[in-house]
Amino acid sequence: MSEFDDTVNADDVETHDFKNLKLDFDEEGVAWLRIERPKQLNALNLEVMEELRICIADLIDDPETEAIVITGGGDKAFVAGADISELTELDAHEARALSLNGQDVLGMIETCPKPVIAMINGFALGGGLELALACHIRVAAATAKMGLPEVSLGLIPGFGGTVRLARLASPGVAREWVLTGEQYGAEEALRVGVVTRVVAPDQLRAEVKKLVTTIQKRGPVAIATALETIRRGQECGQTEAENLEADAFGMMFTTEDAREGTKAFLEKRKPDFQGR
């Protein structure tokens, strides 16, 4: 029996006949999105990227979706990289266009106002790691392997990997991972900050579900605002980032959620957030 057999469909998300994605919903408003190309170790090709674009846009617009979990089908890979067969005949102009397209799709994930969790269940290499890096939080199985092996093909990462890895871990970590093209285990990824949690493979989904459930108990407007403030703060200097934070902090006091949250605290009860 599949671990996703208890899921239900969300009526509010537009139905698409995805060839490479499987989208399920649980009753708590979590969308479980799987990339399903197990024979290709879920490698990203143009068709997968376009389906991801459509799917993420739908989930952002869907009022019933509160959080998104991205993972890979099968038990071997999250996403083991890009589909190399699509790269061999590209010229420089076509390759740049491919890179910009991938960056755009992953940018949709990074800027999503709803929490997006990468559930790394196996190999996350090349474009697969870049996909995971675009997610807001990464939880990995202890058996997962990660890396950016593009230099072994005479290439470099093209979907934002050089930028996000340097910002997430450090420029030094990014240089080592990119220049060596080596694969790194989950514990090493945890040590350098690429992932936030490492768990036994058979506990991966339960741990991710627990994490998402905790986030869902918090104020939805605050969650969306925090995600944007953290992201924008990484793109500017300290003073500008703190000004952005102050602006966002002030804006929170115009929301019903902030009034409800502070009132509930004083009344020693759980808040009833409405997302307004």
Summary of the structure (lengths in Angstrom):
residues: 276
radius of gyration: 19.1
end to end distance: 39.5
largest distance: 65.4
contacts: 895
relative contact order: 0.10
helix: 49%
strand: 16%
